[in-house]
Amino acid sequence: EGVSVVCDALDWTPVPMRIVGGVWKVRVRLPVDRSIQFKYLASGGHWCNDGDADGYHASDRGDNSGVDTYRPAQPPV
């Protein structure tokens, strides 16, 4: 019925997602130059990882998905 994203950058506070074109989506502002850990929280308390995550991080509650917000290196001027 509903899905939220939770991440360490937002103090693990659930942010509700919405369906757009049959896909769950959300827009959040994340800090740059970090590896962010996150999970999806579905109705009924079901936790899910993202199969397309940049990586995975071990935690005391199982693996978390990861997304990297590192900026590309700037060429020297």
Contacts in CASP RR format, 6 or more apart in sequence:
PFRMAT RR
TARGET T0000
AUTHOR 0000-0000-0000
METHOD contacts of the structure
MODEL  1
EGVSVVCDALDWTPVPMRIVGGVWKVRVRLPVDRSIQFKYLASGGHWCND
GDADGYHASDRGDNSGVDTYRPAQPPV
1 43 0 8 1.000
2 16 0 8 1.000
2 17 0 8 1.000
2 42 0 8 1.000
2 43 0 8 1.000
3 16 0 8 1.000
3 17 0 8 1.000
3 24 0 8 1.000
3 40 0 8 1.000
3 41 0 8 1.000
3 42 0 8 1.000
3 43 0 8 1.000
4 14 0 8 1.000
4 15 0 8 1.000
4 16 0 8 1.000
4 17 0 8 1.000
4 26 0 8 1.000
4 40 0 8 1.000
4 41 0 8 1.000
5 14 0 8 1.000
5 15 0 8 1.000
5 17 0 8 1.000
5 26 0 8 1.000
5 28 0 8 1.000
5 38 0 8 1.000
5 39 0 8 1.000
5 40 0 8 1.000
5 41 0 8 1.000
6 12 0 8 1.000
6 13 0 8 1.000
6 14 0 8 1.000
6 15 0 8 1.000
6 38 0 8 1.000
6 39 0 8 1.000
6 40 0 8 1.000
6 41 0 8 1.000
7 28 0 8 1.000
7 30 0 8 1.000
7 36 0 8 1.000
7 37 0 8 1.000
7 38 0 8 1.000
7 39 0 8 1.000
8 36 0 8 1.000
8 37 0 8 1.000
8 38 0 8 1.000
8 64 0 8 1.000
9 30 0 8 1.000
9 31 0 8 1.000
9 34 0 8 1.000
9 36 0 8 1.000
10 28 0 8 1.000
14 41 0 8 1.000
15 26 0 8 1.000
15 28 0 8 1.000
16 26 0 8 1.000
17 24 0 8 1.000
17 25 0 8 1.000
17 26 0 8 1.000
17 40 0 8 1.000
18 24 0 8 1.000
18 25 0 8 1.000
18 26 0 8 1.000
19 25 0 8 1.000
24 40 0 8 1.000
30 36 0 8 1.000
30 67 0 8 1.000
30 69 0 8 1.000
31 69 0 8 1.000
32 69 0 8 1.000
32 70 0 8 1.000
32 71 0 8 1.000
33 69 0 8 1.000
33 70 0 8 1.000
33 71 0 8 1.000
34 68 0 8 1.000
34 69 0 8 1.000
34 70 0 8 1.000
35 54 0 8 1.000
35 57 0 8 1.000
35 66 0 8 1.000
35 67 0 8 1.000
35 68 0 8 1.000
35 69 0 8 1.000
35 70 0 8 1.000
36 66 0 8 1.000
36 67 0 8 1.000
36 68 0 8 1.000
36 69 0 8 1.000
37 57 0 8 1.000
37 59 0 8 1.000
37 64 0 8 1.000
37 65 0 8 1.000
37 66 0 8 1.000
38 50 0 8 1.000
38 53 0 8 1.000
38 64 0 8 1.000
38 65 0 8 1.000
38 66 0 8 1.000
38 67 0 8 1.000
39 47 0 8 1.000
39 48 0 8 1.000
39 49 0 8 1.000
39 64 0 8 1.000
39 65 0 8 1.000
40 47 0 8 1.000
40 48 0 8 1.000
40 49 0 8 1.000
40 50 0 8 1.000
41 47 0 8 1.000
41 48 0 8 1.000
42 48 0 8 1.000
47 61 0 8 1.000
49 56 0 8 1.000
49 63 0 8 1.000
49 64 0 8 1.000
49 65 0 8 1.000
50 65 0 8 1.000
50 66 0 8 1.000
51 65 0 8 1.000
53 65 0 8 1.000
53 66 0 8 1.000
53 67 0 8 1.000
54 66 0 8 1.000
54 67 0 8 1.000
54 68 0 8 1.000
55 65 0 8 1.000
55 66 0 8 1.000
56 63 0 8 1.000
56 64 0 8 1.000
56 65 0 8 1.000
56 66 0 8 1.000
57 63 0 8 1.000
57 64 0 8 1.000
57 65 0 8 1.000
57 66 0 8 1.000
END
